[in-house]
Amino acid sequence: MSNVETYTTPDGRTIGAPVMEMKNITLRFGGVVAIKDISFDIREGEIRAIIGPNGAGKSSMLNVINGFYHPQEGEVLFHGKKRGPLRPYQIAAQGVARTFQNIALFKGMSTLDNIMCGRLTHSKTGMLSHVLWKGKAEREETENREKVEKIIDFLEIQTIRKTPVGRLPYGLQKRVELGRALAAEPSLLLLDEPMAGMNVEEKEDMSRFILDVNDEFGTTIALIEHDMGVVMDIADRVVVMDYGKKIGDGTPAEVQANQDVIDAYLGVAHD
């Protein structure tokens, strides 16, 4: 599939050319090899899952994709061009947004204000203009608020829009964090264990929102997730890591039938 420009999913969606390509990525921390010679791509319009047992290197890979870590070997291609070292705000300006395994919200701020923070990459006026609250600054603030209100409606969190997020239950905090990422209008959305710590109902809601983001906004999504049931239900393709190596890559059905993947999850490969 790597040589094919597009492919069609079983439900009839057309998936485009690679947005991000990881080529022979190796990442070391001192003498520890976190990722060893891994290659895969993330294609336009797809939901791409990265899975594996604890310690497999999944979060390190997501940080490479996000530009937070810079691999010692290999290269990252973004829309076909080699990406050099960039700061997080430069990655965000390219249209890449993410959520975190551990919720990173401003607990004393309201839902609305937290999601508004996601609009910072689209703010063009300076601080003085905002203080004076005239002309372009006023128009920009109005436009940003309109977009945030649409996200609040989309995520069905109208009733908590003015509630400090520190008072919200865990599942709603995860939804607010998703809203903040969406406010940046990313073309590539990275989700680090979006279902972690959730009950069954909360997982069903989050799965629905992820599918809707992909379908309605056309957003390409790459996610790390431990819940295999969720991954098999929502992902178009899955890459499997174990001990920093890639042991599987393909559709959910292909991955489920891969003996190396079965062994890794059953513990056989670790004997």
N, C-alpha and C positions, 0 to 999 in steps of 0.2 A: 504493500500500500504506500510505502514511502516514496515511490516513483510516480504515483498517481496524483494529478493535480486536484481532482475532486473525487468524492465518493458519496454514495447515497445510503442513508441509514435505513434500517428495516421499516421505520415509520414514514419514509418518503422524504425526509429532509436532505437537502444537498449540503455537504460539508466541503468547504473550499480549500485553498492552498495553505501551506503552513504559515502561521503567524509567528511562531517561535520554534526554533530548531536547536536542540541540544546535541552537540557533536563531540563524542569521545570525551565527555566531561569527567575529570578527576579532581577531587577536592580533598586537601589534607589539612589537618590541624596538628602541627608539629609532626610527630611520627605516626599519628592516627589517620588512616585513610577513611574518610566519611563516605565518599563516592568514588567508584572505580570504573572508569572507561564506559560511561553510560551515554547512549544516544537514543533520542526519540524526538517526536515533534508534537506540537499542539496546533490543530488546524482551525481555520476560521469557521465559527458557528457551532463548534462541537463542545460537548462536556467531556473533558479528559480527566480521568481519575488516576491518582498516584497512590498505590496501596503497598502494604507490607507489614511484617511484624514490627513490634517495638524495636527501636535501634537500627532499623533498616536504612536510614538516611533520607527519609522522605522530607522532613522539615528542612534539612540541609539543601535538598534539591529545590524545594520551593524558594528558599532564600537565594539560590543561584538564579532561578528564573526571575525573581524580583530584583536582582542586582545588588542585594545586600552582601552576598558572598561572591568573591571572584575566584573562579577555579584556577588551579595551577597549570592544568593541561586541558586541551580542548577549546572549543569556541561556542559562543551563543550567537545565533543569527536571529534578528528581529526584522520581520518582513523582508527576508533575504539578504540583509546587510549585517555584517559582523558588528556586534555591540561591545564596545570597550567598557572600562570601568566608569560607572555613573553614580551620582549621588541619588538617594531615594526620591528627592523632589524632581530630579530629571527623569527618573523612571515614571513617576506619576504624570509628568507632563507629556510623556509618550502615550498615555492612555492605559497604563497598568495600575490597577488598584487591588487591595487585598484586605482580608480580615485575618484575625490572629487566633491561635489556639487558646491563649489566655486573653479574655476580653480586654480591649484597650480603649475604654471609653472614659469620658470626663464625668465621673460619678455625681458631681454636684450640679452639673448642667442638665437642662431638660432634654428630652428626646429631640425636639425641634432644633435646639442649639447644637447638639452633637452632630446631627445630620448636616446642618449648615456648615460645619467644619469641613465636610467633604467637598464643598464648593470653592475652597481656597485656591485650588489650582486654576479655577476659572475667573478669579478676581484680578482685574487689570488696574484698578484705581488704587492710589496710595492711601496711606493712613490719614493724611491731612484732608483729603477729599471726603473721606468717610466721617471725619470729625465735623466738617462743615455741612455735610449731608445735603449737597446740592448737585444738580446736573447729572453727570455720568455716574457718580457714586450712588445716587438715589435710584437711578434706573437699574444699575447693576444689582443692587440689593433687592429691589423688587423682583427682578427676573430670577435671582437665586432663590428667593423665598417661594416663588411660584413653582419652581422645579422641585424644591424640597417638599412642598405640600403634595405634589403629585406622587412622590415616592412614599410619603406617609399614607396616602390613600391606597397605593398599590400594595403596600405591606400590611394594610389593615390595622394600623396602630393610631388611628385618629384620637381614640380616647385617652392615650397616654402622651400626646404631643407636648404637653406642658409639664409632665411629671419628671422630676429629677431621676436619671437612669439608675442611680444607686438604690432607689426604692423599688425598682422593678424586679420581678422574678427572672431567673437566669435565662429562660427561653426567650423572653421578650428583649432582654439585653442583647442576645445574639442577633435578634431580628433588627434591632436598632443599629448594631454594628454593620450588618449587611446594608442597611439604608445609607449609612455614611459612605460606604464604599461605592454604592450606586450613584450617590450624589456627584461623584467625580466624573460620571459618564464614561466609564472605562470601556475600551474595546476588548481588553483582556482582564478578567476578574479572577483573582487567586483566593481560594477559600481554604484556610488551614483548620481542618477538623470542624466544620460547621455544625455537626450533630453532637459533638462531644458534650456529655453531661445532660443530655436531653432525655425526656421520657418519650414513650411511643407517639403520643399525640403531637408533641412538639417536633419530633423528627418528621412526621408526616407533613406538618405545616411547612417546615423548612425545605423539605424535598420539593413540595409544590411550588414554593417561591423560586427556588433555583431553576426549576424547569420553566417557569413563567418568565424569569429574567432572560434565559436563553432564547425562548420562543418569541416573546413580545419585543424585547430590546435587541435581539440578535447578538447578544454578548457572548463572546467566547469565554468558557469557564474551565479552569484547571483547579482541581480540589484534591486535598488529602482527606481520607476518611477511613475510620476503622470498621464502621458498620458495613459488613459485606453485603447485607441485604439491600441497603440503600444504594451502594455503589452499583450493584448489578441491575437495579431498577432504573437509575437515572443516567449512568455514564454511557457514552457512545463507544469509547475505547478506554482501556485500562493498561497502565504500565505497572509492573510489580517489581518491587525492590526487596532485597534481602542481604544483610551485611554489606551494604553499599554497592551491590551489584544488581544489574537488571536480570531477572529470571523469567520474565514473561511480558508480552506486549501484544494486545489485540482486542477484539471485541470481548464483552463480558463472557459470552459463551466459550470463546476460545481460551480465555484465561482460566475459567472454571475447569476446563478439561486438561489443562497443562499440569503434567505430573510434578514438575519442579515446584509449581505454585502450591499444589496439594501437599507435597512433602514439607514445604516451608511452614505452612499454616498448621500442619499436624505435628510439626516438630521432628519429623523423620530426618530432614536434611541437617539437623543440628546434632545428630548423634555421632 
